[in-house]
Amino acid sequence: MQLIQIIWFPALIVIALFGSFVSIQQGTIGVVTMFGKFRRVLAPGLNFKLPLVEQVYKRVSIQNRSVELEFQAVTIDQANVYFKSMLLYSVLNTAEETIKNVAFKFISDRDLMQALVRTVEGSIRSFVATKKQAEILVQRREIIEFVKEQIDATLETWGYHLQDLQINDITFDEAIMASMSKVVASNNLKAAAENEGQALLITKTKAAEAEGNAIKIAAEAERVAAQLRGQGVALFREEVAKGMSQAAEEMKQANLDTNVIMFSMWTEAIKNFAELGKGNVIFLDGSAEGMQKTMNQIMGLNKVNLPQK
């Protein structure tokens, strides 16, 4: 009996000693109860507790946690919308009151998860019920802000905080998706047709402007050319008149017949016709009577052109 007492007391001391220390992992908070009632929280690391009296009721994770959601909602125009989203949440803080809410509000983590998911789904459904199906695709950010505003206060009473809600996919029934694709395709075709029409209009306008400018330039060039041709003809006539006057004056001084000048010009013209003509036929009377007749005609023309005294 004495031997048993000798062994019992040291063993009891050893058990009490080892039972007085508890290790809490990093990223968790220990919740200590005493006779079933909350007593205190334990920080990460090695902690002391009263052996056999205090118990670590739960280790609460303060790390971020995520859950994927898949659910359906109905818009105000009775269109089914299917959501795939990711929910990111965590413990609000490490304050004692917050840890108490996390540890004792729900029986298990499964019950917490169910309540959290249903709350988020209900909030999104209430938002979608006020919108038309055409508005949903462009209002992801509005949905997220609405959900956070609606459930943040509720989550704080549970000791949690909604950090992020990502809506990864929004789909509709197959018939609605097909009709939306047709609308997008028709809008694209309309935009393409409008762009093509504008491009064709610009092309034709530019071509018309270019043609008009070309006509203007050609007309201006023709006007200048005609003016230059007229000036050339006038200058030619002036020089011919000067040459003929000078030649006639010299021939008068030499007591020669000025009709020779007309005859010379006539023969020079015949020569040019023969040299420069391209397939033209000139009929001339080469007989003595024909030459005399031509000479008489030239002399008559010269008399007509002489100034009257």
Kinemage of the C-alpha trace (Angstrom):
@kinemage 1
@onewidth
@group {chain A} dominant
@subgroup {mainchain}
@vectorlist {calphas} color= white
{ca met a 1} P 0.000 0.000 0.000
{ca gln a 2} L 2.784 2.359 0.833
{ca leu a 3} L 4.424 1.503 -2.526
{ca ile a 4} L 1.259 2.403 -4.407
{ca gln a 5} L 1.090 5.763 -2.687
{ca ile a 6} L 4.704 6.393 -3.566
{ca ile a 7} L 3.983 5.728 -7.263
{ca trp a 8} L 0.528 7.429 -7.365
{ca phe a 9} L 1.469 10.859 -6.183
{ca pro a 10} L 4.381 11.398 -8.609
{ca ala a 11} L 2.257 10.108 -11.478
{ca leu a 12} L -0.524 12.494 -10.515
{ca ile a 13} L 1.913 15.368 -10.383
{ca val a 14} L 3.316 14.467 -13.806
{ca ile a 15} L -0.169 14.229 -15.303
{ca ala a 16} L -1.168 17.552 -13.768
{ca leu a 17} L 2.034 19.141 -15.003
{ca phe a 18} L 1.586 17.976 -18.592
{ca gly a 19} L -2.122 18.811 -18.489
{ca ser a 20} L -1.353 22.369 -17.472
{ca phe a 21} L 0.189 23.311 -20.823
{ca val a 22} L -1.486 23.457 -24.205
{ca ser a 23} L -0.073 24.405 -27.621
{ca ile a 24} L -2.141 26.528 -30.025
{ca gln a 25} L -1.167 26.468 -33.719
{ca gln a 26} L -0.417 29.638 -35.635
{ca gly a 27} L -3.527 30.916 -37.439
{ca thr a 28} L -5.910 29.643 -34.765
{ca ile a 29} L -7.309 30.879 -31.459
{ca gly a 30} L -8.044 28.534 -28.561
{ca val a 31} L -11.392 28.858 -26.754
{ca val a 32} L -11.193 27.729 -23.106
{ca thr a 33} L -14.230 26.749 -21.021
{ca met a 34} L -14.469 25.956 -17.355
{ca phe a 35} L -17.246 23.627 -16.278
{ca gly a 36} L -18.909 24.238 -19.672
{ca lys a 37} L -18.809 28.044 -19.469
{ca phe a 38} L -16.602 30.330 -21.547
{ca arg a 39} L -13.580 31.484 -19.613
{ca arg a 40} L -10.948 32.939 -21.929
{ca val a 41} L -9.110 32.677 -25.240
{ca leu a 42} L -5.626 31.353 -25.888
{ca ala a 43} L -3.215 32.986 -28.323
{ca pro a 44} L -1.030 30.916 -30.676
{ca gly a 45} L 1.922 29.293 -28.949
{ca leu a 46} L 2.362 27.540 -25.574
{ca asn a 47} L -0.301 28.438 -22.994
{ca phe a 48} L -1.041 27.468 -19.383
{ca lys a 49} L -4.401 26.207 -18.209
{ca leu a 50} L -5.740 24.762 -15.019
{ca pro a 51} L -5.478 20.987 -15.260
{ca leu a 52} L -8.677 18.953 -15.127
{ca val a 53} L -10.710 22.154 -14.704
{ca glu a 54} L -10.175 24.186 -17.863
{ca gln a 55} L -10.690 22.604 -21.254
{ca val a 56} L -9.917 23.757 -24.773
{ca tyr a 57} L -13.461 23.755 -26.146
{ca lys a 58} L -12.583 24.693 -29.739
{ca arg a 59} L -9.744 25.910 -31.877
{ca val a 60} L -11.044 28.720 -34.098
{ca ser a 61} L -9.256 29.313 -37.402
{ca ile a 62} L -8.653 32.986 -38.204
{ca gln a 63} L -7.340 32.226 -41.692
{ca asn a 64} L -9.191 33.102 -44.870
{ca arg a 65} L -11.682 30.515 -46.063
{ca ser a 66} L -13.466 30.149 -49.400
{ca val a 67} L -16.477 28.338 -50.756
{ca glu a 68} L -17.850 27.941 -54.269
{ca leu a 69} L -21.518 28.646 -54.930
{ca glu a 70} L -23.808 27.504 -57.751
{ca phe a 71} L -27.417 28.651 -57.669
{ca gln a 72} L -30.286 29.986 -59.756
{ca ala a 73} L -32.188 33.281 -59.668
{ca val a 74} L -35.145 34.707 -61.597
{ca thr a 75} L -35.252 38.205 -63.098
{ca ile a 76} L -38.225 40.560 -63.113
{ca asp a 77} L -39.021 39.474 -66.697
{ca gln a 78} L -39.072 35.801 -65.640
{ca ala a 79} L -35.695 34.772 -67.073
{ca asn a 80} L -33.673 32.094 -65.252
{ca val a 81} L -30.141 33.200 -64.375
{ca tyr a 82} L -27.485 30.709 -63.282
{ca phe a 83} L -24.604 31.910 -61.129
{ca lys a 84} L -21.211 30.403 -60.365
{ca ser a 85} L -19.345 32.376 -57.740
{ca met a 86} L -16.625 32.166 -55.107
{ca leu a 87} L -17.072 33.463 -51.568
{ca leu a 88} L -14.057 34.542 -49.500
{ca tyr a 89} L -14.565 35.191 -45.791
{ca ser a 90} L -12.675 35.170 -42.497
{ca val a 91} L -13.031 35.850 -38.785
{ca leu a 92} L -13.637 39.546 -38.213
{ca asn a 93} L -10.843 40.013 -35.639
{ca thr a 94} L -9.252 38.312 -32.636
{ca ala a 95} L -11.174 40.238 -30.007
{ca glu a 96} L -12.637 38.088 -27.224
{ca glu a 97} L -16.255 38.936 -28.025
{ca thr a 98} L -15.726 38.100 -31.709
{ca ile a 99} L -14.145 34.738 -30.875
{ca lys a 100} L -17.057 33.950 -28.551
{ca asn a 101} L -19.527 34.593 -31.394
{ca val a 102} L -17.536 32.394 -33.762
{ca ala a 103} L -17.282 29.572 -31.212
{ca phe a 104} L -20.840 29.524 -29.895
{ca lys a 105} L -23.207 30.996 -32.545
{ca phe a 106} L -23.367 27.753 -34.529
{ca ile a 107} L -23.238 24.136 -33.471
{ca ser a 108} L -20.715 23.244 -36.176
{ca asp a 109} L -18.866 24.667 -39.127
{ca arg a 110} L -21.318 22.896 -41.404
{ca asp a 111} L -24.223 24.883 -39.957
{ca leu a 112} L -22.234 28.110 -40.358
{ca met a 113} L -21.458 27.298 -43.977
{ca gln a 114} L -25.083 26.510 -44.755
{ca ala a 115} L -26.293 29.758 -43.205
{ca leu a 116} L -23.599 31.791 -44.957
{ca val a 117} L -24.308 30.297 -48.389
{ca arg a 118} L -28.061 30.678 -48.069
{ca thr a 119} L -27.710 34.276 -46.915
{ca val a 120} L -25.522 35.201 -49.889
{ca glu a 121} L -27.785 33.385 -52.343
{ca gly a 122} L -30.879 35.071 -50.926
{ca ser a 123} L -29.270 38.496 -51.180
{ca ile a 124} L -28.316 37.955 -54.831
{ca arg a 125} L -31.754 36.592 -55.662
{ca ser a 126} L -33.437 39.652 -54.164
{ca phe a 127} L -31.220 41.906 -56.294
{ca val a 128} L -31.786 39.928 -59.513
{ca ala a 129} L -35.555 39.912 -58.950
{ca thr a 130} L -35.603 43.689 -59.477
{ca lys a 131} L -33.635 43.632 -62.764
{ca lys a 132} L -34.267 42.556 -66.349
{ca gln a 133} L -32.198 39.792 -67.878
{ca ala a 134} L -30.489 42.233 -70.280
{ca glu a 135} L -29.156 44.243 -67.297
{ca ile a 136} L -27.637 41.379 -65.315
{ca leu a 137} L -24.536 40.776 -67.453
{ca val a 138} L -23.256 44.327 -67.004
{ca gln a 139} L -23.987 44.621 -63.272
{ca arg a 140} L -21.557 42.207 -61.647
{ca arg a 141} L -19.950 44.947 -59.573
{ca glu a 142} L -23.351 46.263 -58.484
{ca ile a 143} L -24.378 42.763 -57.386
{ca ile a 144} L -21.242 42.350 -55.280
{ca glu a 145} L -21.634 45.760 -53.641
{ca phe a 146} L -25.311 45.068 -52.917
{ca val a 147} L -24.534 41.699 -51.297
{ca lys a 148} L -21.766 43.095 -49.115
{ca glu a 149} L -23.946 45.955 -47.996
{ca gln a 150} L -26.810 43.597 -47.162
{ca ile a 151} L -24.988 40.850 -45.264
{ca asp a 152} L -21.957 42.535 -43.677
{ca ala a 153} L -23.939 43.549 -40.590
{ca thr a 154} L -25.338 40.019 -40.208
{ca leu a 155} L -21.920 38.417 -40.610
{ca glu a 156} L -20.435 40.701 -37.958
{ca thr a 157} L -22.948 39.363 -35.410
{ca trp a 158} L -21.603 35.904 -36.243
{ca gly a 159} L -18.018 37.101 -35.870
{ca tyr a 160} L -17.163 36.939 -39.581
{ca his a 161} L -16.388 39.362 -42.406
{ca leu a 162} L -17.097 38.939 -46.127
{ca gln a 163} L -13.817 39.833 -47.816
{ca asp a 164} L -14.731 39.191 -51.417
{ca leu a 165} L -17.445 37.789 -53.637
{ca gln a 166} L -16.379 36.884 -57.165
{ca ile a 167} L -19.050 36.078 -59.731
{ca asn a 168} L -17.191 33.843 -62.153
{ca asp a 169} L -20.004 32.966 -64.539
{ca ile a 170} L -23.501 34.187 -65.381
{ca thr a 171} L -25.573 32.139 -67.826
{ca phe a 172} L -29.192 31.941 -68.966
{ca asp a 173} L -31.402 29.292 -70.464
{ca glu a 174} L -30.286 27.993 -73.855
{ca ala a 175} L -33.113 29.745 -75.710
{ca ile a 176} L -32.227 33.101 -74.130
{ca met a 177} L -28.522 32.632 -74.854
{ca ala a 178} L -29.333 31.836 -78.509
{ca ser a 179} L -31.527 34.938 -78.853
{ca met a 180} L -28.863 37.113 -77.222
{ca ser a 181} L -26.283 35.757 -79.665
{ca lys a 182} L -28.580 36.642 -82.572
{ca val a 183} L -29.031 40.165 -81.229
{ca val a 184} L -25.277 40.625 -80.911
{ca ala a 185} L -24.700 39.200 -84.397
{ca ser a 186} L -27.356 41.463 -85.950
{ca asn a 187} L -25.905 44.512 -84.185
{ca asn a 188} L -22.461 43.620 -85.497
{ca leu a 189} L -23.817 43.242 -89.032
{ca lys a 190} L -25.605 46.569 -88.727
{ca ala a 191} L -22.448 48.292 -87.501
{ca ala a 192} L -20.420 46.672 -90.300
{ca ala a 193} L -22.970 47.793 -92.920
{ca glu a 194} L -22.942 51.344 -91.570
{ca asn a 195} L -19.151 51.428 -91.599
{ca glu a 196} L -19.055 50.016 -95.125
{ca gly a 197} L -21.621 52.583 -96.298
{ca gln a 198} L -19.663 55.435 -94.754
{ca ala a 199} L -16.437 54.149 -96.316
{ca leu a 200} L -18.117 53.882 -99.746
{ca leu a 201} L -19.557 57.390 -99.381
{ca ile a 202} L -16.157 58.794 -98.471
{ca thr a 203} L -14.547 56.958 -101.394
{ca lys a 204} L -17.093 58.246 -103.909
{ca thr a 205} L -16.950 61.757 -102.477
{ca lys a 206} L -13.178 61.826 -102.723
{ca ala a 207} L -13.319 60.411 -106.264
{ca ala a 208} L -15.843 63.072 -107.290
{ca glu a 209} L -13.694 65.780 -105.740
{ca ala a 210} L -10.630 64.441 -107.536
{ca glu a 211} L -12.517 64.285 -110.863
{ca gly a 212} L -13.821 67.824 -110.378
{ca asn a 213} L -10.333 69.096 -109.578
{ca ala a 214} L -8.975 67.290 -112.647
{ca ile a 215} L -11.641 68.890 -114.884
{ca lys a 216} L -10.840 72.296 -113.397
{ca ile a 217} L -7.143 71.818 -113.951
{ca ala a 218} L -7.696 70.572 -117.524
{ca ala a 219} L -10.025 73.486 -118.301
{ca glu a 220} L -7.566 75.971 -116.865
{ca ala a 221} L -4.742 74.392 -118.851
{ca glu a 222} L -6.837 74.473 -122.051
{ca arg a 223} L -7.689 78.121 -121.431
{ca val a 224} L -4.038 79.008 -120.938
{ca ala a 225} L -3.043 76.928 -123.978
{ca ala a 226} L -5.683 78.616 -126.162
{ca gln a 227} L -4.568 81.994 -124.924
{ca leu a 228} L -0.955 81.128 -125.706
{ca arg a 229} L -1.934 79.778 -129.153
{ca gly a 230} L -3.817 82.992 -129.907
{ca gln a 231} L -0.874 85.074 -128.791
{ca gly a 232} L 1.420 82.935 -130.946
{ca val a 233} L -0.808 83.327 -133.998
{ca ala a 234} L -1.055 87.078 -133.430
{ca leu a 235} L 2.682 87.325 -132.995
{ca phe a 236} L 3.204 85.225 -136.121
{ca arg a 237} L 0.895 87.435 -138.150
{ca glu a 238} L 2.577 90.533 -136.821
{ca glu a 239} L 6.005 89.242 -137.766
{ca val a 240} L 4.773 88.126 -141.201
{ca ala a 241} L 3.289 91.568 -141.799
{ca lys a 242} L 6.503 93.225 -140.717
{ca gly a 243} L 8.561 90.941 -142.968
{ca met a 244} L 6.278 91.443 -145.942
{ca ser a 245} L 6.238 95.214 -145.457
{ca gln a 246} L 10.002 95.332 -145.236
{ca ala a 247} L 10.415 93.068 -148.261
{ca ala a 248} L 7.894 95.094 -150.275
{ca glu a 249} L 9.648 98.318 -149.375
{ca glu a 250} L 13.007 96.921 -150.461
{ca met a 251} L 11.545 95.625 -153.714
{ca lys a 252} L 9.999 99.020 -154.463
{ca gln a 253} L 13.328 100.683 -153.923
{ca ala a 254} L 14.868 98.149 -156.342
{ca asn a 255} L 12.062 98.807 -158.904
{ca leu a 256} L 10.818 95.169 -158.600
{ca asp a 257} L 7.246 93.904 -158.717
{ca thr a 258} L 5.965 93.236 -155.210
{ca asn a 259} L 3.714 90.491 -156.539
{ca val a 260} L 6.798 88.291 -156.513
{ca ile a 261} L 6.457 88.184 -152.700
{ca met a 262} L 2.946 86.757 -152.950
{ca phe a 263} L 4.067 84.243 -155.556
{ca ser a 264} L 7.014 83.216 -153.381
{ca met a 265} L 4.719 82.709 -150.372
{ca trp a 266} L 2.348 80.675 -152.533
{ca thr a 267} L 5.121 78.390 -153.779
{ca glu a 268} L 6.498 78.066 -150.204
{ca ala a 269} L 3.044 77.018 -148.997
{ca ile a 270} L 2.818 74.408 -151.772
{ca lys a 271} L 6.212 73.113 -150.739
{ca asn a 272} L 5.135 72.801 -147.077
{ca phe a 273} L 1.947 71.015 -148.086
{ca ala a 274} L 4.026 68.487 -150.016
{ca glu a 275} L 6.587 67.953 -147.265
{ca leu a 276} L 4.344 67.873 -144.220
{ca gly a 277} L 1.118 66.498 -145.657
{ca lys a 278} L 0.163 62.968 -144.550
{ca gly a 279} L -1.701 61.353 -147.405
{ca asn a 280} L -3.344 64.589 -148.577
{ca val a 281} L -3.822 65.116 -152.303
{ca ile a 282} L -3.373 68.609 -153.794
{ca phe a 283} L -4.586 69.203 -157.346
{ca leu a 284} L -2.663 71.955 -159.215
{ca asp a 285} L -3.004 73.086 -162.792
{ca gly a 286} L 0.579 73.035 -164.125
{ca ser a 287} L -0.216 74.324 -167.593
{ca ala a 288} L 0.905 77.778 -168.759
{ca glu a 289} L -2.687 78.978 -168.763
{ca gly a 290} L -3.156 77.588 -165.211
{ca met a 291} L -0.013 79.293 -163.942
{ca gln a 292} L -1.104 82.560 -165.587
{ca lys a 293} L -4.531 82.275 -163.993
{ca thr a 294} L -3.006 81.635 -160.560
{ca met a 295} L -0.653 84.595 -160.988
{ca asn a 296} L -3.555 86.866 -161.943
{ca gln a 297} L -5.478 85.752 -158.854
{ca ile a 298} L -2.508 86.473 -156.578
{ca met a 299} L -2.027 89.903 -158.147
{ca gly a 300} L -5.742 90.605 -157.695
{ca leu a 301} L -5.543 89.614 -154.037
{ca asn a 302} L -2.575 91.930 -153.561
{ca lys a 303} L -4.514 94.844 -155.119
{ca val a 304} L -7.425 94.238 -152.777
{ca asn a 305} L -5.153 94.265 -149.743
{ca leu a 306} L -3.346 97.478 -150.812
{ca pro a 307} L -4.383 100.531 -148.780
{ca gln a 308} L -6.702 102.934 -150.574
{ca lys a 309} L -5.263 106.345 -151.386
